[in-house]
Amino acid sequence: MKIQKFAVIGLVLAALLAACSSNSATPTAAPMATATPAPSGIDWTMHGFPNVLITQDITPGNAATIEVGPYIINVPADAFTTPVTLEVLSGDPSSFASNAPSGEVPVLAFAFDVRDANGNLIVKFNNPVTLTANDTKIFADSKYYNVATDGAFTENSSGLQVAAGELSHPIAGTPVGWVITTPTAEAGTASGG
């Protein structure tokens, strides 16, 4: 009797394993990607963005405006197709000075931590959000940089709009963070030096 039970259990397990292996070999259409999950273990503090300025839940299909400190973030209704939580992070701009191009001073440093319901970091958005930064240290020739995990700056002028006191830029995803710089001479003027 025991041998028959083990034989039946063995047959059931073999059938299940065969079904699983045949299912994994069968290609299936993937759902349309709306955002690209990345490993969730990023340590924002190590990348220079230790301060959480605000945390906001974003519901797909609803536009949102987030205002915190010098930043206004406009999230279009179709930026995400699943609910996400968006954190706006900041860092001390002076901690990025060693990687800034010659003749430029970092005046603002920020990042977004965008996570889905499973805690996955979303690195690519379906539709860009728009960031507007308002600060007296922003001048018409201020620049906007993507900051990589190694701290390297990459200028990002695509879609950039800048005037004295205000800079606006579309953000399609999260490389790690961003730094806004201003020319050294103008930075001294803004601080009264």
C-alpha positions as CSV (number, residue, x, y, z in Angstrom):
1,M,0.0,0.0,0.0
2,K,2.8,2.4,0.9
3,I,4.6,1.6,-2.3
4,Q,1.5,2.4,-4.3
5,K,1.1,5.8,-2.6
6,F,4.7,6.7,-3.3
7,A,4.3,5.6,-6.9
8,V,1.2,7.8,-7.3
9,I,2.9,10.8,-5.6
10,G,5.9,10.2,-7.8
11,L,3.8,10.2,-10.9
12,V,1.9,13.4,-9.8
13,L,5.2,15.1,-9.2
14,A,6.7,14.0,-12.5
15,A,3.6,15.3,-14.3
16,L,3.8,18.6,-12.5
17,L,7.5,18.9,-13.3
18,A,6.8,18.1,-17.0
19,A,4.1,20.7,-17.1
20,C,6.3,23.3,-15.5
21,S,9.2,22.6,-17.8
22,S,7.0,22.6,-20.9
23,N,5.4,25.9,-19.8
24,S,8.8,27.6,-19.3
25,A,9.9,26.5,-22.8
26,T,6.8,28.0,-24.4
27,P,7.3,31.6,-25.3
28,T,4.7,34.0,-24.1
29,A,4.0,37.6,-25.1
30,A,5.3,39.9,-22.4
31,P,3.0,42.7,-21.3
32,M,3.9,46.1,-22.6
33,A,6.7,47.5,-20.4
34,T,5.7,50.7,-18.8
35,A,8.7,51.1,-16.6
36,T,11.9,49.2,-16.2
37,P,12.5,47.8,-12.7
38,A,16.0,47.8,-11.4
39,P,17.6,46.3,-8.3
40,S,16.0,48.0,-5.3
41,G,19.1,48.1,-3.2
42,I,20.4,51.5,-4.2
43,D,21.8,53.5,-1.3
44,W,21.0,57.1,-2.0
45,T,23.2,58.3,0.8
46,M,26.3,56.8,-0.8
47,H,25.5,58.7,-4.0
48,G,25.2,62.1,-2.3
49,F,21.4,62.3,-1.8
50,P,20.7,61.6,1.9
51,N,17.7,63.8,2.5
52,V,14.2,62.8,1.7
53,L,12.3,66.0,1.0
54,I,8.9,64.5,0.3
55,T,7.2,61.2,-0.4
56,Q,4.2,61.0,-2.7
57,D,2.0,58.2,-4.0
58,I,1.2,58.5,-7.7
59,T,-1.8,56.8,-9.2
60,P,-1.8,56.0,-12.9
61,G,-4.2,58.1,-15.0
62,N,-4.0,61.0,-12.6
63,A,-1.7,63.9,-13.1
64,A,0.1,65.2,-10.0
65,T,2.1,68.3,-9.0
66,I,4.6,67.9,-6.2
67,E,6.1,71.1,-4.7
68,V,8.9,70.9,-2.2
69,G,11.7,73.4,-1.5
70,P,12.9,74.9,-4.7
71,Y,11.4,72.1,-6.8
72,I,8.1,71.7,-8.7
73,I,7.6,68.3,-10.3
74,N,4.7,67.9,-12.8
75,V,3.8,64.3,-13.3
76,P,1.7,63.6,-16.4
77,A,-1.2,61.2,-16.0
78,D,0.5,58.7,-18.3
79,A,4.0,58.7,-16.7
80,F,3.3,55.3,-15.0
81,T,0.8,52.5,-15.6
82,T,1.1,51.0,-12.2
83,P,0.9,52.8,-8.8
84,V,4.3,54.1,-7.7
85,T,5.7,56.0,-4.7
86,L,8.0,58.9,-5.7
87,E,10.5,60.3,-3.2
88,V,12.3,63.6,-3.9
89,L,15.8,63.4,-2.4
90,S,18.4,66.2,-2.0
91,G,22.1,66.4,-1.3
92,D,24.6,69.1,-0.4
93,P,25.6,70.7,-3.7
94,S,29.1,71.3,-2.4
95,S,29.7,67.5,-2.1
96,F,29.5,67.3,-6.0
97,A,32.1,70.1,-6.5
98,S,35.0,67.8,-7.2
99,N,33.2,66.4,-10.3
100,A,31.8,69.6,-11.6
101,P,33.3,71.0,-14.8
102,S,35.9,73.7,-14.4
103,G,34.4,77.1,-13.9
104,E,31.1,75.8,-12.6
105,V,29.7,75.5,-9.1
106,P,26.9,73.1,-8.1
107,V,24.0,75.0,-6.7
108,L,21.3,72.3,-6.4
109,A,21.5,68.5,-6.2
110,F,18.5,66.2,-6.3
111,A,17.3,62.7,-7.1
112,F,14.1,60.7,-7.5
113,D,13.5,57.4,-5.8
114,V,10.5,55.9,-7.7
115,R,9.3,52.5,-6.6
116,D,6.4,50.2,-7.7
117,A,4.2,48.3,-5.2
118,N,6.8,45.5,-5.0
119,G,9.6,47.9,-4.0
120,N,11.4,47.8,-7.4
121,L,13.2,50.9,-8.4
122,I,11.7,52.4,-11.6
123,V,14.5,53.8,-13.8
124,K,12.5,54.6,-17.0
125,F,9.2,56.4,-17.1
126,N,6.5,56.0,-19.8
127,N,6.3,59.8,-20.3
128,P,8.7,62.3,-18.8
129,V,7.9,64.3,-15.7
130,T,8.9,68.0,-15.7
131,L,11.1,69.4,-13.0
132,T,11.2,73.2,-12.4
133,A,13.7,74.6,-10.0
134,N,13.5,78.1,-8.7
135,D,16.5,79.5,-7.0
136,T,18.4,82.9,-7.0
137,K,21.6,81.0,-7.8
138,I,20.2,79.9,-11.2
139,F,21.3,82.1,-14.1
140,A,20.6,82.0,-17.8
141,D,23.9,80.1,-18.4
142,S,23.3,77.6,-15.6
143,K,23.7,73.9,-16.7
144,Y,21.8,70.7,-15.9
145,Y,23.8,67.4,-15.4
146,N,22.9,63.8,-15.0
147,V,25.0,62.2,-12.2
148,A,26.0,58.6,-12.6
149,T,26.7,56.1,-9.9
150,D,30.4,56.8,-10.0
151,G,29.7,60.6,-9.6
152,A,30.5,61.5,-13.2
153,F,28.6,64.4,-14.7
154,T,26.9,64.2,-18.1
155,E,25.5,67.5,-19.4
156,N,21.8,67.1,-20.4
157,S,20.6,70.1,-22.3
158,S,17.8,68.3,-24.2
159,G,14.6,70.1,-23.4
160,L,16.3,72.5,-21.0
161,Q,14.7,75.8,-20.4
162,V,16.7,78.2,-18.2
163,A,16.4,81.9,-17.3
164,A,17.6,83.9,-14.3
165,G,16.0,82.3,-11.2
166,E,14.4,79.3,-12.9
167,L,15.3,76.1,-14.7
168,S,13.0,73.6,-16.3
169,H,13.8,70.1,-17.6
170,P,12.0,66.9,-18.7
171,I,13.0,63.8,-16.8
172,A,12.4,60.5,-18.5
173,G,14.0,58.3,-15.9
174,T,16.4,58.1,-13.0
175,P,20.1,57.7,-13.9
176,V,21.0,58.3,-10.2
177,G,20.5,62.0,-9.7
178,W,21.0,65.5,-11.1
179,V,23.0,68.6,-10.4
180,I,22.4,72.1,-11.5
181,T,25.5,74.3,-11.8
182,T,26.1,78.0,-12.4
183,P,29.3,79.7,-13.5
184,T,31.7,80.4,-10.7
185,A,31.6,84.2,-11.1
186,E,27.8,84.3,-11.0
187,A,27.7,81.9,-8.0
188,G,29.9,84.4,-6.2
189,T,27.5,87.2,-7.1
190,A,24.5,85.2,-5.9
191,S,26.0,84.6,-2.5
192,G,27.1,88.2,-2.1
193,G,30.8,87.5,-2.6
